[in-house]
């Protein structure tokens, strides 16, 4: 009999933090194209519209930086609960906003939540996951983002038939619902066993591991004892080193990993796929042009296809990322996205022309070339799918697994803050760039993807099939990264420890209470 609470259901539920991010993406990407939104907020264009979109990334930047303190002090799950409270406040401010300043404040407050959850949800998933399926469980974060985009899109699509400001107020208000579910459900989830170990709650550590790894909560299971022993040895080693401050992040041993985590998050934004997620309406309207009368229903349908493709394309990553590996996924993804970006830019340059209509978010349109428009739409879908199967998931999987426990929250918070800083700049500038350099934007993003490929090839080692406590070995083996360790060849230390426990050659000397604690209910 399958137990209701296990690592799969726990990881899937806490990924509701990603749904919140997805809700924001599609609520704005569709709403910006509605007449009610444009009329109520004075038809914001260029930097004004970029400021409205990007302010949530600004809040997320500061939320990500604060998440390390909250996550280490309060625990991962309690800090996420604090974030959901901020989300409810922010969504309320957006839904009741009377102008652009109030809307920006609401989105900034919501961004504080996204910064916290986008940092701590992948950390929590990594710390509860068995090493063999860690990539699969953390991939739930990306799937949740895509699912949130699709759900909110159809909510907004339904609201688009209203003839009032409910077109945008109702979708923004509904954002509160998943936050309430996440806040409430977290009371029944265990705290991270590795966070508990860092606070010396050793009896609870063993019980949580037994709860997560066995169907009958057997604290004497050899694999449970082996993982407990590995965590204990890592904690003792880290305390002997006496380093757990931000200063350690910039020491030679950790500096490479910190810059690597930051680079992965920055490159994921520079792939350019967020331009489709936030501004897909602008792009499709410019390729589905009827003079002075764009066809909104057709455009909205194409946008819905984009979001559904993005969500479905995440599924192969969930199923096979622990077999494919992180490195190969990033390499293939970079080349694929680069191809589609160059193709979009080339078609727009060849068949496009300046838009005769004034005061539009786009200034470059394709008129009378339906095949070219169809090719661009298909390329948008395929670029989104390529991202979802590669960078979209790996950007959340990779940073939490490469840092030791003592600085994990601090390092991942800085990496995620880099993600949001890059997101902020792109979201702020994208409306302006689409209006000024038009098709050249896609050529620039294609080149960024080539740069990402080169970076990954020379700097990113493989981490699949390794426990979190084995990452020092991955990063200190001294060889070139394209010959980096693979889990299939080098894993087995945990199993060796389990055999030692089974044979009675090693033991745990701590006294462990058998009764269940609140953390494993």
DRENDRENDO-218090 format. One record per residue (C-alpha): residue in three letters; x, y, z. Coordinates in steps of 0.001 Angstrom, whole numbers, plus 500000, padded with zeros to 6 digits. Layout:
BEGIN
AlaXYZ/...
***
This chain:
BEGIN
Unk500000500000500000/Unk501394503400498994/Unk501452505905501836/Unk499839509277501142/Unk502861511230502356/Unk506127510218500673/Unk508987512014498943/Unk506990512274495710/Unk503814513753497171/Unk505746516005499549/Unk507945517369496744/Unk504935517827494477/Unk502943519647497154/Unk505670522042498207/Unk506169522851494523/Unk503009524944494888/Unk505589527647495537/Unk506397527362491828/Unk502702527583490946/Unk502674531049492527/Unk505448532173490186/Unk503609530666487219/Unk500390532443488216/Unk502165535778488031/Unk503789535076484655/Unk500625534296482697/Unk498395536767484524/Unk500576539623483303/Unk501488538173479897/Unk497830537962478860/Unk496461540945480766/Unk498877543400479157/Unk497076542812475867/Unk493562543603477144/Unk491813546897476451/Unk490574547217480048/Unk494114546984481422/Unk495483549500478920/Unk492656551957479507/Unk492701551744483298/Unk496476552136483648/Unk496925554673480842/Unk498240552353478092/Unk501715551832479599/Unk504405551266476972/Unk508169550833476917/Unk509876551372480276/Unk506579552014482100/Unk505248548600481096/Unk508650547045481733/Unk508633548545485223/Unk505251546976486016/Unk506411543565484825/Unk509885543697486342/Unk509034544983489817/Unk508104541473490921/Unk511618540405489955/Unk512961543304492025/Unk511029542050495039/Unk512166538500494303/Unk515790539661494363/Unk515455540923497921/Unk513301537947498919/Unk515983535573497659/Unk518696537349499646/Unk516609537229502838/Unk515739533555502353/Unk519107532338503650/Unk518550533919507058/Unk514932532777507236/Unk515682529283505952/Unk518559528687508374/Unk516879530300511354/Unk513246529199511036/Unk513698526046508896/Unk512959525698505213/Unk509261524981505572/Unk508450527730508099/Unk510275530294505951/Unk508180529199502955/Unk505056529723505059/Unk506203533275505799/Unk506598533796502066/Unk503031532674501337/Unk501727535268503790/Unk503565537964501827/Unk502091536593498614/Unk498543537019499918/Unk499271540631500857/Unk500816541344497460/Unk497994539706495507/Unk495458541700497517/Unk497231544961496721/Unk497338544112493014/Unk493666543156492867/Unk492594546403494547/Unk495174548713492940/Unk493943552137491872/Unk496952553056489761/Unk500394552028488622/Unk502186552908491922/Unk499904550647493987/Unk500159547901491379/Unk503945548074491500/Unk503974547929495305/Unk501705544873495264/Unk503857543103492714/Unk507004543959494667/Unk505531542416497855/Unk504493539321495896/Unk508033539205494576/Unk509387538918498120/Unk507456535655498396/Unk508691534380495034/Unk512280535106496050/Unk511882533073499235/Unk510032530146497661/Unk512182529935494518/Unk515226529595496786/Unk513950527357499558/Unk511569525029497707/Unk514397523468495604/Unk516624523321498703/Unk513919521508500663/Unk513250519113497771/Unk516986518393497425/Unk517431517750501133/Unk514587515242501423/Unk515255513442498122/Unk517061510106497693/Unk520144510807495597/Unk519026508555492731/Unk515886510609492030/Unk516912514045493332/Unk516741515583489865/Unk513272514166489302/Unk511894515557492559/Unk513397519031492137/Unk512066519092488547/Unk508609519312490091/Unk509460522965490717/Unk509706523694486991/Unk506582521659486221/Unk504708523596488909/Unk505777526890487345/Unk504511525706483965/Unk501294524367485505/Unk500698527678487264/Unk501171529502483970/Unk498566527294482246/Unk495999527447485073/Unk496213531212485465/Unk496149531690481712/Unk492807529925481397/Unk491470531797484422/Unk492420535038482724/Unk491093533822479388/Unk487720533180481032/Unk487781536577482718/Unk488550538246479375/Unk484855537929478486/Unk483876540296481298/Unk483123543864480275/Unk484663545439483347/Unk487918545727485272/Unk487272542200486570/Unk489259541242483457/Unk492426541842485476/Unk491248542209489105/Unk489733538739489426/Unk492781536804488110/Unk495052538766490452/Unk492758538027493416/Unk492557534303492628/Unk496344534118493043/Unk495740533966496802/Unk494138530490496617/Unk497254528290496044/Unk499162530327498644/Unk496529529486501277/Unk496699525790500346/Unk500506525806500589/Unk500569527653503911/Unk498056525261505478/Unk499449522031504066/Unk503002522745505250/Unk501923522100508836/Unk501712518389507948/Unk505079518129506198/Unk508351517207507933/Unk511214519606508310/Unk514307518930506244/Unk516407516184507899/Unk519590518051507025/Unk518294521270508578/Unk517350519280511691/Unk520864517853511783/Unk522356521343511613/Unk520343522171514755/Unk521403518917516536/Unk517915517384516575/Unk519499514001515912/Unk516689511831517210/Unk514247513567514870/Unk516713513327511962/Unk516634509543512097/Unk512879509440512405/Unk512358511806509457/Unk514773509780507309/Unk512959506587508236/Unk509656508258507416/Unk510928509423504021/Unk512831506296502991/Unk510735503374504268/Unk507070502474504147/Unk506969501422507808/Unk509183504167509314/Unk511865501606510176/Unk514706503467511936/Unk516854500314511765/Unk516786500072507972/Unk520443499858506804/Unk520041502510504100/Unk518383504874506577/Unk521226504366509034/Unk523790504830506262/Unk522295508137505168/Unk522068509254508790/Unk525737508360509274/Unk526772510225506135/Unk524904513367507234/Unk526413513106510718/Unk529955512788509358/Unk529428515750507064/Unk528090517917509912/Unk531023516995512155/Unk533513517691509372/Unk531970521074508639/Unk532064522042512298/Unk535696521059512540/Unk536374523453509677/Unk534659526174511682/Unk533368527983508595/Unk529741528849507973/Unk529677532551507176/Unk529236534515503977/Unk532986535031503976/Unk533503531345503256/Unk531552531686500022/Unk534370533759498577/Unk537232531565499739/Unk539035529702496994/Unk537410526333497731/Unk533815527610497433/Unk534243530560495122/Unk534099528397492021/Unk530859526746493126/Unk529280530083494036/Unk530088531622490666/Unk528907528420488986/Unk525531528566490737/Unk525181532252489867/Unk526153531610486250/Unk523629528788485800/Unk520847531048487049/Unk521959534015484927/Unk522415531989481729/Unk518947530473482175/Unk517490533973481889/Unk519769534968479029/Unk518434532077476948/Unk515612534533476247/Unk512678532187476761/Unk511152534539479341/Unk510484536953476506/Unk507942534386475275/Unk506458533806478728/Unk505981537475479608/Unk505449539015476184/Unk504051536216474018/Unk500995538373473271/Unk503194541117471835/Unk505126538688469637/Unk502068536859468322/Unk500138540059467653/Unk503039541313465553/Unk502937538111463453/Unk499122537834463261/Unk498517541305461962/Unk495337542632460340/Unk495640546415459829/Unk494146548284462822/Unk492216545172463881/Unk494327542455465479/Unk492451539198465997/Unk492517538723469801/Unk490794535335469987/Unk493213533752467526/Unk496204535282469295/Unk494980534090472691/Unk494579530580471317/Unk498149530529470070/Unk499347531805473459/Unk497460528977475187/Unk499232526450472956/Unk502576528008473950/Unk501903527527477644/Unk500578523980477265/Unk503598522946475187/Unk505847524495477836/Unk504161522457480566/Unk504082519139478688/Unk507733519483477654/Unk508713519497481327/Unk507488515907481773/Unk510448514186480021/Unk512811516064482326/Unk510964514782485391/Unk511122511227484090/Unk514673511061482779/Unk516841513905484077/Unk518598511566486525/Unk519578509390483558/Unk520358512169481065/Unk522398514178483524/Unk522550517896484186/Unk525471518711481918/Unk524210517031478745/Unk520748518565479186/Unk522204522065479370/Unk524463521547476360/Unk521712520209474097/Unk519236522795475369/Unk521562525716474613/Unk522100524660471012/Unk518394523957470457/Unk517232527303471827/Unk519954529129469860/Unk518686527572466623/Unk515074528648467230/Unk516098532162468294/Unk518191532667465155/Unk515345531302463042/Unk512785533692464559/Unk515113536663464137/Unk515936535706460549/Unk512291535291459506/Unk511305538596461113/Unk514199540362459364/Unk513350538832455990/Unk509555539192455948/Unk508848541936458487/Unk508342545651458094/Unk507723548698460322/Unk504249548737461854/Unk502068551450460253/Unk499918551651463411/Unk501111553997466142/Unk501343553551469936/Unk501577549774469795/Unk503858547678472050/Unk505413546243468871/Unk506871548262465993/Unk507775545474463557/Unk505123543315461907/Unk504691540637459271/Unk501921541428456790/Unk500758539099454045/Unk503146536238454761/Unk501093533630456658/Unk503731530927456243/Unk506340533162457882/Unk503932533936460742/Unk503242530229461235/Unk506972529467461260/Unk507587532062463972/Unk504738530737466080/Unk506037527173465757/Unk509567528320466596/Unk508296530049469746/Unk506673526797470841/Unk509783524747470115/Unk512106527215471846/Unk509882527042474929/Unk509860523238474780/Unk513658523126474416/Unk514006525337477486/Unk511518523326479547/Unk513409520092478825/Unk516794521558479736/Unk517533524872481430/Unk514038525240482876/Unk514471522339485286/Unk518261522267485695/Unk518390525896486855/Unk516481524771489974/Unk518172521370490375/Unk521823522347490100/Unk522489525156492635/Unk521005523440495737/Unk522960520233495180/Unk526484521626494701/Unk526926523405498061/Unk527663521895501494/Unk524945522150504134/Unk526687524790506251/Unk526408527401503479/Unk523750525916501226/Unk520980528401502005/Unk523380531361501784/Unk524906530255498481/Unk521619529317496839/Unk520082532610497964/Unk522852534506496146/Unk522481532271493070/Unk518725532796493002/Unk519163536527493583/Unk521308536513490435/Unk518426534843488599/Unk516038537565489714/Unk518459540414489056/Unk518875539184485473/Unk515124538632485183/Unk514504542182486415/Unk516792543745483826/Unk515344541705480960/Unk511709542249481978/Unk512347545976482382/Unk514100546437479043/Unk512226543945476867/Unk509269546195475908/Unk511741548923474999/Unk513943546525473017/Unk510982545081471131/Unk510017548627470130/Unk513535549799469199/Unk515608546928467813/Unk512708544508467117/Unk513941541321465403/Unk517552541891466492/Unk516522540918470044/Unk516259537298468940/Unk519681537341467283/Unk521149538609470574/Unk519440535848472558/Unk520616533239470072/Unk524177534430470646/Unk523691534287474403/Unk522742530620474032/Unk525960529919472153/Unk527818531596475009/Unk525924529420477493/Unk526932526285475576/Unk530616527254475714/Unk530399528054479424/Unk528713524771480316/Unk531175522744478250/Unk534218524155480033/Unk532892524916483532/Unk529959522695484570/Unk530687519210486013/Unk528145516400486127/Unk526400515852489484/Unk523768513217488764/Unk523530510119490976/Unk525688511614493747/Unk524573512276497309/Unk524658515850498576/Unk527481514859500914/Unk529630513670497966/Unk529789516994496130/Unk533215517892497543/Unk534555514851495714/Unk532875515955492474/Unk534413519423492581/Unk537857518504493905/Unk538833515575491680/Unk541074517897489623/Unk540308516733486083/Unk538626518698483277/Unk534875518960483655/Unk534136517223480353/Unk535639514138481985/Unk533813514738485264/Unk532535511911487391/Unk529278510244486442/Unk526969508750489011/Unk526726505405487202/Unk530470504895487553/Unk531280506383490938/Unk528168506030493157/Unk528018503341495826/Unk529387504808499043/Unk525947504946500620/Unk525305501312499758/Unk528693500340501196/Unk527798502060504474/Unk524452500245504469/Unk526239496881504108/Unk528474497770507053/Unk525415498463509190/Unk523783495254508017/Unk526892493263508946/Unk527205495034512287/Unk530693496442511655/Unk529584500007512460/Unk526885501360514759/Unk525118504573515703/Unk525887505483519283/Unk523209508096519771/Unk520101507345521827/Unk517090507752519582/Unk513547508156520801/Unk511124505926518925/Unk507938507951519379/Unk506857510142516452/Unk507397513908516602/Unk505361516666515001/Unk507961516881512249/Unk507024513496510833/Unk503281513515511220/
***
